[in-house]
Amino acid sequence: MPDRTHGNTCFDVAVIGAGVIGCAIARRLSLLGAHVAVLEKAPDILDGASKANSAILHTGFDAPVGSLEAECIREGHREYLEIRERLNLPLDRCGALVLAWTEAEEAKLPELIAQAHANGVADVEMLGRNRILDLEPALAPRVRAGFLVPRESLIDPWSAPHAYLLQALETGATLLRDCAVTGGDFDGSEWRLETSQGPLRSGIVVNAAGLYGDRVDEMLLGESTFDIRPRKGQFVVFDKTAARLARHILLPVPGEKTKGIVVCRTVWGNLLVGPTAEEQSDRQTAALVPETLEMLRARGAEILPALAEEEITTLYAGLRPATERKEYRVTAHEGRAMITVGGIRSTGLSAALGLAAHVARLAEALGLSPAPPADPVWPAVANISEGAERDWQRPGNGGILCHCELVTRREVEAAMTGPLAPQTLAGLKRRTRVTMGRCQGFYCSAALAACTKGRLAHPMVEDDDE
């Protein structure tokens, strides 16, 4: 690999994109001893596809048998369980119920169970209607049958990638935000990337650019073997009183295109319904559509009738980087020292650690041969889930700033420090839960603006001239 020089650093690996996949890859390569740079064009990390998902840790029971996706979900699930306590990451081992509501869906259940077994998920259990209603008393009684997937779990979709990247940074990685890649050339030995912050040299480039993965390939390689077709998912989030209605993750029988609409609790104590699967050409805007959201609310009430009486906390939408084919689009470009990680759709959160391990093997095949650190750092991220003690329950927390989500001044102050301090309100929200509650920041925004004044690269309000 190229020599490193102070002031004109040649990194071992440049990872383009700081979504959950890029964060996990940076962590794995840093723990192997690689000198890693993470380049993110947005003001903060997790600002693309990774900012909005269902927050489920999947087992991969319904992944295509023998696929890279199945392998990475299985490995990612295993590693998350292995490392989560050291990183202080939450886990709600609630399990999932796959529910059949029609005769046609019921007929597909044996095939799905066989698929689960082929994917190594052997602990699924077929259930009749009466048993399902025992497990989920609030379900609509017209449910016909289903099966239990005990190891499907709920996690925090933001704390996990924050922890992955924080460990990478503590191990020597460099994060460059507001850093868009605008071009690059490979001279046979190293890459010279052109960025909005100037040139950067690297031995290997990993394209984890998510919704822009095909365009990054076209920019750096002159072509792309896939086309990103953004797939919008809209969600409805109900108040915390609704969480009592669902004990498990409630999954539909999956279709050919998507996993379908899910009803589940969140680790923050709410209940969500979604996502939809709407293809669009716009890669930036995930617009909320009132008619679609009303459909989601009605669908939730069809599954859990009592949900019709519950209030809504918020609505949100995100984009998934789907392609013209269902499978992951992961390629090591021989002779170009570049790895593309594309087409990672709805299972990216679950597969991230497994994909990182796969990319590390590809990087080693391209010549990466670093020496792992003898004693890696294991930074524990702050807990923002309801599954463990929160900071508001501890003395000396400085008082509560966000009363809907019980976020303390000490939590906000702690989030604003360190190598991964947020640069935007959205980034602060993903680190602490501020403004996520019923009032959506109506009551706490002024206090937050005062607390963060002069400390965010993209402030909540423009500073005055005083």
FIMITI-578948 format. One record per residue (C-alpha): x, y, z; residue number from 1. Coordinates in nm, 2 decimals, padded with zeros to 4 digits. Layout:
% residues N
X,Y,Z,NUM
...
END
This chain:
% residues 466
00.00,00.00,00.00,1
00.12,00.36,-00.05,2
00.32,00.53,00.22,3
00.15,00.77,00.45,4
00.28,01.12,00.48,5
00.19,01.38,00.74,6
00.02,01.68,00.58,7
-00.02,01.51,00.25,8
-00.18,01.19,00.38,9
-00.24,00.90,00.15,10
-00.51,00.69,00.32,11
-00.53,00.32,00.28,12
-00.90,00.34,00.21,13
-01.14,00.62,00.13,14
-01.51,00.54,00.20,15
-01.75,00.75,00.01,16
-02.07,00.78,00.21,17
-02.14,00.79,00.58,18
-02.47,00.61,00.60,19
-02.50,00.29,00.81,20
-02.31,00.09,00.55,21
-02.02,00.34,00.52,22
-02.00,00.37,00.90,23
-01.98,-00.01,00.94,24
-01.72,-00.05,00.67,25
-01.51,00.23,00.82,26
-01.52,00.05,01.16,27
-01.43,-00.29,01.02,28
-01.13,-00.16,00.82,29
-01.01,00.06,01.10,30
-01.01,-00.24,01.34,31
-00.81,-00.42,01.08,32
-00.55,-00.14,01.11,33
-00.63,00.05,00.79,34
-00.59,00.43,00.78,35
-00.95,00.52,00.67,36
-01.11,00.84,00.55,37
-01.49,00.87,00.54,38
-01.62,01.13,00.29,39
-01.98,01.25,00.34,40
-02.13,01.52,00.11,41
-02.40,01.61,00.36,42
-02.34,01.83,00.67,43
-02.39,01.53,00.90,44
-02.38,01.15,00.88,45
-02.69,00.93,00.82,46
-02.84,01.21,00.62,47
-02.95,01.00,00.32,48
-03.12,00.66,00.31,49
-03.01,00.57,00.67,50
-03.21,00.85,00.84,51
-03.55,00.68,00.79,52
-03.62,00.31,00.83,53
-03.82,00.06,01.04,54
-03.53,00.00,01.29,55
-03.56,-00.38,01.28,56
-03.27,-00.62,01.33,57
-03.37,-00.90,01.08,58
-03.26,-01.26,01.09,59
-03.27,-01.29,00.71,60
-03.54,-01.56,00.73,61
-03.70,-01.44,00.40,62
-03.38,-01.33,00.21,63
-03.31,-01.51,-00.12,64
-03.15,-01.84,-00.03,65
-02.78,-01.85,-00.10,66
-02.76,-01.48,-00.17,67
-02.50,-01.23,-00.05,68
-02.79,-01.05,00.13,69
-02.88,-01.36,00.33,70
-02.51,-01.41,00.42,71
-02.46,-01.05,00.53,72
-02.78,-01.03,00.73,73
-02.69,-01.35,00.91,74
-02.34,-01.23,00.99,75
-02.46,-00.88,01.07,76
-02.72,-01.01,01.31,77
-02.46,-01.23,01.49,78
-02.20,-00.96,01.52,79
-02.45,-00.70,01.65,80
-02.54,-00.94,01.93,81
-02.17,-01.00,02.00,82
-02.07,-00.63,02.02,83
-02.38,-00.44,02.13,84
-02.31,-00.45,02.51,85
-01.96,-00.31,02.47,86
-02.09,-00.02,02.26,87
-02.40,00.02,02.48,88
-02.65,-00.05,02.19,89
-03.01,-00.14,02.27,90
-03.19,-00.46,02.18,91
-03.56,-00.54,02.22,92
-03.59,-00.92,02.17,93
-03.96,-00.90,02.09,94
-03.97,-01.15,01.80,95
-04.18,-01.12,01.49,96
-04.51,-01.27,01.37,97
-04.56,-01.32,01.00,98
-04.93,-01.30,00.96,99
-05.16,-01.43,00.68,100
-05.49,-01.25,00.63,101
-05.62,-01.42,00.32,102
-05.64,-01.78,00.20,103
-05.37,-01.70,-00.07,104
-05.13,-01.57,00.20,105
-05.19,-01.86,00.42,106
-05.10,-02.10,00.14,107
-04.76,-01.93,00.11,108
-04.66,-01.99,00.48,109
-04.51,-02.34,00.44,110
-04.29,-02.21,00.15,111
-04.17,-01.92,00.37,112
-04.09,-02.15,00.66,113
-03.89,-02.38,00.43,114
-03.71,-02.07,00.30,115
-03.63,-01.97,00.66,116
-03.49,-02.31,00.73,117
-03.28,-02.29,00.42,118
-03.14,-01.96,00.54,119
-03.04,-02.12,00.87,120
-03.33,-01.97,01.07,121
-03.45,-02.30,01.22,122
-03.64,-02.17,01.52,123
-03.95,-02.05,01.33,124
-04.28,-02.19,01.45,125
-04.61,-02.23,01.26,126
-04.90,-02.10,01.46,127
-05.27,-02.13,01.42,128
-05.52,-01.84,01.46,129
-05.60,-01.91,01.83,130
-05.23,-01.92,01.93,131
-05.16,-01.59,01.74,132
-05.45,-01.42,01.92,133
-05.32,-01.54,02.25,134
-04.98,-01.38,02.17,135
-05.13,-01.07,02.03,136
-05.48,-01.00,02.19,137
-05.52,-00.67,02.01,138
-05.50,-00.82,01.66,139
-05.80,-00.82,01.44,140
-05.97,-01.16,01.48,141
-05.99,-01.22,01.11,142
-05.62,-01.32,01.11,143
-05.60,-01.68,00.96,144
-05.25,-01.81,01.05,145
-04.89,-01.72,01.07,146
-04.55,-01.82,01.22,147
-04.32,-01.69,01.48,148
-03.96,-01.57,01.41,149
-03.83,-01.55,01.77,150
-03.50,-01.37,01.70,151
-03.63,-01.07,01.50,152
-03.56,-00.77,01.72,153
-03.60,-00.39,01.75,154
-03.29,-00.17,01.77,155
-03.20,00.20,01.75,156
-03.12,00.28,01.38,157
-02.91,00.58,01.47,158
-02.71,00.48,01.78,159
-02.57,00.17,01.59,160
-02.40,00.36,01.30,161
-02.29,00.63,01.54,162
-02.12,00.37,01.75,163
-01.96,00.21,01.44,164
-01.82,00.53,01.32,165
-01.72,00.65,01.66,166
-01.51,00.34,01.71,167
-01.35,00.39,01.37,168
-01.26,00.75,01.46,169
-01.12,00.65,01.80,170
-00.91,00.39,01.61,171
-00.76,00.66,01.38,172
-01.01,00.71,01.10,173
-01.09,01.06,00.96,174
-01.44,01.19,00.89,175
-01.49,01.47,00.64,176
-01.84,01.62,00.64,177
-01.96,01.87,00.37,178
-01.71,01.69,00.15,179
-01.86,01.59,-00.19,180
-01.65,01.38,-00.43,181
-01.64,01.56,-00.76,182
-01.40,01.34,-00.96,183
-01.10,01.12,-00.94,184
-00.83,00.92,-01.12,185
-00.65,00.60,-01.05,186
-00.28,00.59,-01.16,187
-00.23,00.22,-01.11,188
-00.10,00.27,-00.76,189
-00.34,00.51,-00.58,190
-00.65,00.71,-00.63,191
-00.65,01.09,-00.64,192
-01.00,01.20,-00.55,193
-01.12,01.56,-00.62,194
-01.35,01.68,-00.35,195
-01.52,02.00,-00.24,196
-01.25,02.03,00.03,197
-00.96,01.97,-00.20,198
-00.77,01.66,-00.33,199
-00.74,01.34,-00.13,200
-00.52,01.04,-00.20,201
-00.61,00.68,-00.12,202
-00.49,00.33,-00.21,203
-00.85,00.19,-00.23,204
-01.18,00.36,-00.27,205
-01.51,00.21,-00.14,206
-01.82,00.35,-00.30,207
-02.10,00.33,-00.03,208
-02.28,00.64,-00.16,209
-02.63,00.49,-00.13,210
-02.88,00.68,-00.34,211
-02.59,00.82,-00.55,212
-02.39,00.49,-00.58,213
-02.44,00.46,-00.96,214
-02.34,00.82,-01.02,215
-02.02,00.77,-00.82,216
-01.93,00.47,-01.02,217
-01.99,00.66,-01.34,218
-01.78,00.95,-01.22,219
-01.48,00.74,-01.11,220
-01.50,00.43,-01.34,221
-01.67,00.58,-01.64,222
-01.97,00.34,-01.61,223
-02.21,00.18,-01.37,224
-02.35,-00.17,-01.39,225
-02.67,-00.07,-01.21,226
-02.92,00.21,-01.19,227
-03.05,00.35,-00.87,228
-03.43,00.37,-00.87,229
-03.52,00.56,-00.55,230
-03.80,00.38,-00.36,231
-03.99,00.60,-00.11,232
-04.13,00.47,00.21,233
-04.38,00.67,00.42,234
-04.44,00.60,00.79,235
-04.70,00.69,01.05,236
-04.58,00.71,01.41,237
-04.84,00.68,01.68,238
-04.82,00.81,02.04,239
-04.66,00.61,02.31,240
-04.99,00.48,02.44,241
-05.03,00.28,02.12,242
-04.72,00.07,02.19,243
-04.92,-00.15,02.43,244
-05.12,-00.28,02.13,245
-04.83,-00.48,01.98,246
-04.60,-00.72,02.16,247
-04.42,-00.85,01.85,248
-04.31,-00.71,01.52,249
-04.61,-00.77,01.30,250
-04.50,-00.86,00.95,251
-04.71,-00.93,00.64,252
-04.65,-01.22,00.40,253
-04.38,-01.05,00.18,254
-04.44,-00.98,-00.18,255
-04.21,-01.00,-00.48,256
-04.11,-00.63,-00.46,257
-04.09,-00.55,-00.09,258
-04.14,-00.68,00.27,259
-04.47,-00.49,00.28,260
-04.62,-00.28,00.55,261
-04.50,-00.35,00.91,262
-04.66,-00.26,01.24,263
-04.42,-00.26,01.53,264
-04.31,-00.07,01.84,265
-04.00,00.14,01.85,266
-03.72,00.14,02.11,267
-03.83,00.49,02.19,268
-04.17,00.38,02.30,269
-04.39,00.46,02.00,270
-04.57,00.24,01.75,271
-04.51,00.28,01.38,272
-04.69,00.16,01.06,273
-04.51,00.15,00.73,274
-04.33,00.17,00.50,275
-04.49,00.21,00.16,276
-04.28,00.12,-00.16,277
-04.31,00.40,-00.41,278
-04.06,00.43,-00.70,279
-03.96,00.78,-00.80,280
-03.69,00.96,-00.99,281
-03.61,01.22,-00.73,282
-03.31,01.12,-00.51,283
-03.34,01.40,-00.25,284
-03.70,01.46,-00.16,285
-03.93,01.21,00.01,286
-04.26,01.40,00.01,287
-04.54,01.30,00.24,288
-04.87,01.24,00.06,289
-05.18,01.28,00.28,290
-05.38,01.01,00.09,291
-05.10,00.76,00.13,292
-05.06,00.84,00.50,293
-05.44,00.80,00.55,294
-05.41,00.46,00.38,295
-05.13,00.36,00.62,296
-05.34,00.47,00.92,297
-05.64,00.27,00.79,298
-05.41,-00.03,00.73,299
-05.28,-00.01,01.08,300
-05.64,-00.01,01.22,301
-05.72,-00.31,01.01,302
-05.44,-00.50,01.18,303
-05.49,-00.35,01.53,304
-05.85,-00.22,01.55,305
-05.78,-00.02,01.87,306
-05.53,00.18,01.67,307
-05.81,00.38,01.52,308
-05.85,00.56,01.86,309
-05.48,00.64,01.90,310
-05.33,00.98,01.82,311
-05.04,01.03,01.58,312
-04.71,01.18,01.70,313
-04.54,01.23,01.36,314
-04.51,01.13,01.00,315
-04.20,01.07,00.81,316
-04.07,00.93,00.48,317
-03.73,00.81,00.35,318
-03.58,00.68,00.03,319
-03.42,00.34,-00.03,320
-03.15,00.29,-00.29,321
-03.33,00.02,-00.49,322
-03.20,-00.08,-00.83,323
-03.35,-00.26,-01.14,324
-03.27,-00.59,-00.97,325
-03.35,-00.72,-00.62,326
-03.00,-00.84,-00.51,327
-02.72,-00.64,-00.36,328
-02.48,-00.49,-00.61,329
-02.14,-00.54,-00.46,330
-01.84,-00.55,-00.69,331
-01.46,-00.54,-00.65,332
-01.32,-00.37,-00.96,333
-01.00,-00.55,-01.03,334
-00.72,-00.33,-01.16,335
-00.89,-00.02,-01.03,336
-00.86,-00.07,-00.65,337
-01.22,00.02,-00.60,338
-01.52,-00.16,-00.43,339
-01.88,-00.07,-00.51,340
-02.14,-00.14,-00.24,341
-02.47,-00.06,-00.41,342
-02.84,-00.15,-00.41,343
-02.86,-00.20,-00.03,344
-03.24,-00.16,00.02,345
-03.45,-00.23,00.33,346
-03.21,-00.47,00.50,347
-02.91,-00.24,00.52,348
-02.93,-00.18,00.90,349
-02.93,-00.55,00.96,350
-02.67,-00.64,00.70,351
-02.43,-00.35,00.77,352
-02.18,-00.54,00.99,353
-02.19,-00.84,00.76,354
-02.14,-00.63,00.45,355
-01.84,-00.46,00.63,356
-01.68,-00.80,00.68,357
-01.74,-00.89,00.32,358
-01.59,-00.56,00.20,359
-01.29,-00.62,00.42,360
-01.22,-00.95,00.25,361
-01.25,-00.79,-00.09,362
-01.02,-00.51,00.02,363
-00.76,-00.76,00.13,364
-00.79,-00.93,-00.20,365
-00.71,-00.59,-00.36,366
-00.39,-00.57,-00.16,367
-00.49,-00.42,00.17,368
-00.26,-00.56,00.44,369
-00.26,-00.35,00.75,370
-00.17,-00.45,01.11,371
-00.47,-00.46,01.35,372
-00.43,-00.25,01.67,373
-00.34,-00.45,01.97,374
-00.60,-00.30,02.20,375
-00.89,-00.13,02.01,376
-01.11,00.13,02.19,377
-01.47,00.04,02.26,378
-01.66,00.37,02.30,379
-02.00,00.33,02.47,380
-02.26,00.56,02.31,381
-02.53,00.73,02.52,382
-02.85,00.53,02.56,383
-03.16,00.70,02.42,384
-03.39,00.39,02.42,385
-03.66,00.31,02.67,386
-03.51,-00.03,02.74,387
-03.25,00.10,02.99,388
-03.21,00.38,03.23,389
-03.23,00.73,03.08,390
-03.03,01.04,03.18,391
-03.34,01.21,03.32,392
-03.35,00.94,03.59,393
-03.00,01.03,03.71,394
-02.91,01.33,03.94,395
-02.72,01.63,03.82,396
-02.85,01.62,03.46,397
-02.91,01.99,03.43,398
-03.28,01.97,03.39,399
-03.50,01.86,03.10,400
-03.48,02.05,02.77,401
-03.72,01.84,02.56,402
-04.01,01.73,02.78,403
-04.19,01.51,02.52,404
-03.89,01.28,02.49,405
-03.73,01.36,02.84,406
-03.40,01.47,02.69,407
-03.18,01.65,02.95,408
-02.94,01.94,02.91,409
-02.65,01.72,03.01,410
-02.74,01.48,02.72,411
-02.74,01.77,02.47,412
-02.41,01.91,02.60,413
-02.25,01.56,02.59,414
-02.37,01.51,02.23,415
-02.22,01.84,02.12,416
-01.87,01.73,02.22,417
-01.63,01.48,02.08,418
-01.52,01.37,01.74,419
-01.87,01.30,01.62,420
-02.05,01.61,01.74,421
-02.35,01.70,01.53,422
-02.34,01.99,01.28,423
-02.72,02.02,01.24,424
-03.03,02.00,01.44,425
-03.12,01.68,01.25,426
-02.79,01.53,01.36,427
-02.85,01.63,01.72,428
-03.20,01.48,01.70,429
-03.05,01.14,01.59,430
-02.81,01.15,01.88,431
-03.05,01.25,02.16,432
-03.42,01.23,02.05,433
-03.47,01.61,02.09,434
-03.78,01.73,01.89,435
-03.89,01.38,01.82,436
-04.20,01.39,02.05,437
-04.56,01.50,02.03,438
-04.49,01.87,02.00,439
-04.22,01.82,01.73,440
-04.00,02.09,01.89,441
-04.27,02.35,01.94,442
-04.19,02.40,02.31,443
-03.82,02.31,02.32,444
-03.67,02.48,02.00,445
-03.60,02.81,02.17,446
-03.41,02.65,02.45,447
-03.22,02.42,02.21,448
-03.13,02.72,01.99,449
-02.99,02.90,02.29,450
-02.80,02.58,02.40,451
-02.65,02.52,02.06,452
-02.58,02.87,01.95,453
-02.24,02.90,01.79,454
-02.18,02.53,01.81,455
-02.36,02.39,01.50,456
-02.20,02.44,01.16,457
-02.56,02.48,01.03,458
-02.74,02.66,01.32,459
-03.10,02.63,01.41,460
-03.13,03.01,01.36,461
-02.90,03.27,01.21,462
-02.68,03.43,01.47,463
-02.74,03.80,01.51,464
-02.48,04.07,01.47,465
-02.42,04.12,01.84,466
END
